[in-house]
Amino acid sequence: MLKVVRVGGFVLLRHHPNEAEHGQYNGFHHYNFDSRDSRFVIWNKSMMVDVADFLGAQAEVECAKPGYVDVVIRKIRDERGSPDPRRDRIRQYLQAFIEMSAL
């Protein structure tokens, strides 16, 4: 989503918390979305990604949990530079999530 948002633009998300846990990782839900200490995390039994850490200086991430996981991601700058191996691995996890979402 950040690739199509202009610098200064926003991505707004609202998720039910931890749907994969509630659904026992069956069907559509293979990843959980949660707010931990006001940080947006995507996780399952084998991995956890703090989205603000993942995006680094590319965006600011705000997260609240008033019943839903409400997330505001504001794009600060376009991604540039060479990717590091950790970001590539996280990108692979997120790509797997996107592919599962399309099923």
CYANA upper distance limits for C-alpha pairs under 8 A (distance plus 0.5 A):
  1 MET  CA      5 VAL  CA      7.02
  1 MET  CA     11 VAL  CA      7.52
  2 LEU  CA      6 ARG  CA      8.28
  2 LEU  CA     11 VAL  CA      7.73
  2 LEU  CA     75 LYS  CA      7.21
  3 LYS  CA     78 ASP  CA      8.35
  5 VAL  CA      9 GLY  CA      6.14
  5 VAL  CA     10 PHE  CA      7.43
  5 VAL  CA     11 VAL  CA      8.11
  5 VAL  CA     75 LYS  CA      7.71
  6 ARG  CA     75 LYS  CA      7.61
  7 VAL  CA     74 ARG  CA      8.46
  7 VAL  CA     75 LYS  CA      5.63
  7 VAL  CA     76 ILE  CA      5.97
  7 VAL  CA     77 ARG  CA      5.99
  7 VAL  CA     78 ASP  CA      7.41
  8 GLY  CA     74 ARG  CA      6.72
  8 GLY  CA     75 LYS  CA      5.82
  8 GLY  CA     76 ILE  CA      6.30
  8 GLY  CA     77 ARG  CA      8.38
  9 GLY  CA     74 ARG  CA      6.26
  9 GLY  CA     75 LYS  CA      6.19
 10 PHE  CA     72 VAL  CA      7.21
 10 PHE  CA     73 ILE  CA      6.03
 10 PHE  CA     74 ARG  CA      4.98
 10 PHE  CA     75 LYS  CA      6.81
 11 VAL  CA     72 VAL  CA      6.44
 11 VAL  CA     73 ILE  CA      5.54
 11 VAL  CA     74 ARG  CA      6.98
 12 LEU  CA     70 ASP  CA      8.09
 12 LEU  CA     71 VAL  CA      6.28
 12 LEU  CA     72 VAL  CA      5.35
 12 LEU  CA     73 ILE  CA      6.95
 13 LEU  CA     69 VAL  CA      8.29
 13 LEU  CA     70 ASP  CA      6.28
 13 LEU  CA     71 VAL  CA      5.46
 13 LEU  CA     72 VAL  CA      7.06
 14 ARG  CA     68 TYR  CA      6.84
 14 ARG  CA     69 VAL  CA      6.04
 14 ARG  CA     70 ASP  CA      5.08
 14 ARG  CA     71 VAL  CA      6.83
 15 HIS  CA     33 PHE  CA      7.25
 15 HIS  CA     68 TYR  CA      6.12
 15 HIS  CA     69 VAL  CA      5.52
 15 HIS  CA     70 ASP  CA      7.14
 16 HIS  CA     33 PHE  CA      7.85
 16 HIS  CA     67 GLY  CA      8.12
 16 HIS  CA     68 TYR  CA      5.53
 16 HIS  CA     69 VAL  CA      6.59
 17 PRO  CA     32 ASN  CA      7.20
 17 PRO  CA     33 PHE  CA      5.93
 17 PRO  CA     34 ASP  CA      5.66
 17 PRO  CA     35 SER  CA      8.39
 17 PRO  CA     67 GLY  CA      8.42
 17 PRO  CA     68 TYR  CA      6.61
 17 PRO  CA     69 VAL  CA      6.34
 18 ASN  CA     22 HIS  CA      7.08
 18 ASN  CA     31 TYR  CA      8.07
 18 ASN  CA     32 ASN  CA      4.72
 18 ASN  CA     33 PHE  CA      5.88
 18 ASN  CA     34 ASP  CA      6.57
 19 GLU  CA     23 GLY  CA      6.44
 19 GLU  CA     29 HIS  CA      6.74
 19 GLU  CA     31 TYR  CA      7.95
 19 GLU  CA     32 ASN  CA      6.17
 19 GLU  CA     33 PHE  CA      7.93
 20 ALA  CA     24 GLN  CA      6.23
 20 ALA  CA     25 TYR  CA      5.14
 20 ALA  CA     26 ASN  CA      7.78
 20 ALA  CA     29 HIS  CA      5.16
 20 ALA  CA     30 HIS  CA      5.75
 20 ALA  CA     31 TYR  CA      5.96
 20 ALA  CA     32 ASN  CA      5.79
 20 ALA  CA     44 ASN  CA      8.03
 21 GLU  CA     25 TYR  CA      6.70
 21 GLU  CA     32 ASN  CA      7.47
 23 GLY  CA     27 GLY  CA      8.42
 23 GLY  CA     29 HIS  CA      7.30
 25 TYR  CA     29 HIS  CA      6.07
 25 TYR  CA     30 HIS  CA      5.42
 25 TYR  CA     31 TYR  CA      8.08
 26 ASN  CA     30 HIS  CA      7.36
 28 PHE  CA    100 MET  CA      7.60
 28 PHE  CA    101 SER  CA      7.13
 28 PHE  CA    103 LEU  CA      8.13
 30 HIS  CA     44 ASN  CA      7.45
 30 HIS  CA     97 PHE  CA      8.17
 30 HIS  CA    100 MET  CA      8.45
 31 TYR  CA     42 ILE  CA      7.00
 31 TYR  CA     43 TRP  CA      6.08
 31 TYR  CA     44 ASN  CA      5.66
 31 TYR  CA     97 PHE  CA      7.82
 32 ASN  CA     42 ILE  CA      6.04
 32 ASN  CA     43 TRP  CA      5.64
 32 ASN  CA     44 ASN  CA      6.47
 33 PHE  CA     40 PHE  CA      7.76
 33 PHE  CA     41 VAL  CA      6.42
 33 PHE  CA     42 ILE  CA      5.28
 33 PHE  CA     43 TRP  CA      7.18
 33 PHE  CA     69 VAL  CA      7.62
 34 ASP  CA     40 PHE  CA      6.42
 34 ASP  CA     41 VAL  CA      5.90
 34 ASP  CA     42 ILE  CA      7.07
 34 ASP  CA     65 LYS  CA      8.37
 34 ASP  CA     69 VAL  CA      6.49
 35 SER  CA     39 ARG  CA      5.71
 35 SER  CA     40 PHE  CA      5.30
 35 SER  CA     41 VAL  CA      6.65
 35 SER  CA     63 CYS  CA      6.78
 35 SER  CA     64 ALA  CA      6.87
 35 SER  CA     65 LYS  CA      6.59
 35 SER  CA     69 VAL  CA      6.70
 36 ARG  CA     40 PHE  CA      7.11
 36 ARG  CA     41 VAL  CA      7.45
 38 SER  CA     62 GLU  CA      7.72
 38 SER  CA     63 CYS  CA      5.74
 38 SER  CA     64 ALA  CA      6.25
 38 SER  CA     65 LYS  CA      8.24
 39 ARG  CA     50 ASP  CA      7.39
 39 ARG  CA     51 VAL  CA      8.26
 39 ARG  CA     52 ALA  CA      7.82
 39 ARG  CA     61 VAL  CA      8.22
 39 ARG  CA     62 GLU  CA      7.50
 39 ARG  CA     63 CYS  CA      6.18
 39 ARG  CA     64 ALA  CA      8.43
 40 PHE  CA     50 ASP  CA      6.54
 40 PHE  CA     51 VAL  CA      6.34
 40 PHE  CA     52 ALA  CA      7.61
 40 PHE  CA     61 VAL  CA      7.96
 40 PHE  CA     62 GLU  CA      7.94
 40 PHE  CA     63 CYS  CA      6.12
 40 PHE  CA     69 VAL  CA      8.49
 40 PHE  CA     71 VAL  CA      7.55
 41 VAL  CA     48 MET  CA      7.23
 41 VAL  CA     49 VAL  CA      5.97
 41 VAL  CA     50 ASP  CA      5.02
 41 VAL  CA     51 VAL  CA      6.30
 42 ILE  CA     48 MET  CA      6.24
 42 ILE  CA     49 VAL  CA      5.73
 42 ILE  CA     50 ASP  CA      7.18
 42 ILE  CA     51 VAL  CA      7.72
 43 TRP  CA     47 MET  CA      6.06
 43 TRP  CA     48 MET  CA      4.60
 43 TRP  CA     49 VAL  CA      6.69
 44 ASN  CA     48 MET  CA      7.00
 49 VAL  CA     53 ASP  CA      8.37
 49 VAL  CA     54 PHE  CA      7.52
 49 VAL  CA     90 ILE  CA      7.75
 50 ASP  CA     54 PHE  CA      6.72
 51 VAL  CA     55 LEU  CA      6.58
 51 VAL  CA     61 VAL  CA      8.04
 52 ALA  CA     56 GLY  CA      6.52
 52 ALA  CA     59 ALA  CA      7.88
 52 ALA  CA     60 GLU  CA      7.21
 52 ALA  CA     61 VAL  CA      6.03
 54 PHE  CA     87 ARG  CA      7.41
 54 PHE  CA     90 ILE  CA      8.14
 55 LEU  CA     59 ALA  CA      6.52
 57 ALA  CA     76 ILE  CA      7.65
 57 ALA  CA     77 ARG  CA      7.91
 58 GLN  CA     75 LYS  CA      6.61
 58 GLN  CA     76 ILE  CA      5.87
 58 GLN  CA     77 ARG  CA      5.53
 58 GLN  CA     78 ASP  CA      6.68
 58 GLN  CA     79 GLU  CA      6.51
 59 ALA  CA     73 ILE  CA      6.87
 59 ALA  CA     74 ARG  CA      5.84
 59 ALA  CA     75 LYS  CA      4.83
 59 ALA  CA     76 ILE  CA      5.35
 59 ALA  CA     77 ARG  CA      7.39
 60 GLU  CA     73 ILE  CA      6.13
 60 GLU  CA     74 ARG  CA      5.69
 60 GLU  CA     75 LYS  CA      7.10
 60 GLU  CA     76 ILE  CA      7.43
 61 VAL  CA     71 VAL  CA      7.52
 61 VAL  CA     72 VAL  CA      6.28
 61 VAL  CA     73 ILE  CA      5.03
 61 VAL  CA     74 ARG  CA      7.06
 62 GLU  CA     71 VAL  CA      6.19
 62 GLU  CA     72 VAL  CA      5.63
 62 GLU  CA     73 ILE  CA      6.95
 63 CYS  CA     69 VAL  CA      7.43
 63 CYS  CA     70 ASP  CA      6.17
 63 CYS  CA     71 VAL  CA      5.03
 63 CYS  CA     72 VAL  CA      6.97
 64 ALA  CA     68 TYR  CA      8.42
 64 ALA  CA     69 VAL  CA      6.44
 64 ALA  CA     70 ASP  CA      5.80
 64 ALA  CA     71 VAL  CA      7.15
 65 LYS  CA     69 VAL  CA      5.15
 65 LYS  CA     70 ASP  CA      6.63
 66 PRO  CA     70 ASP  CA      8.16
 83 PRO  CA     87 ARG  CA      6.87
 83 PRO  CA     88 ASP  CA      7.24
 84 ASP  CA     88 ASP  CA      6.95
 85 PRO  CA     89 ARG  CA      6.84
 86 ARG  CA     90 ILE  CA      6.82
 87 ARG  CA     91 ARG  CA      6.41
 88 ASP  CA     92 GLN  CA      6.68
 89 ARG  CA     93 TYR  CA      6.96
 90 ILE  CA     94 LEU  CA      6.73
 91 ARG  CA     95 GLN  CA      6.46
 92 GLN  CA     96 ALA  CA      6.63
 93 TYR  CA     97 PHE  CA      6.84
 94 LEU  CA     98 ILE  CA      6.82
 95 GLN  CA     99 GLU  CA      6.73
 96 ALA  CA    100 MET  CA      6.66
 97 PHE  CA    101 SER  CA      6.60
 98 ILE  CA    102 ALA  CA      6.97
 99 GLU  CA    103 LEU  CA      7.46
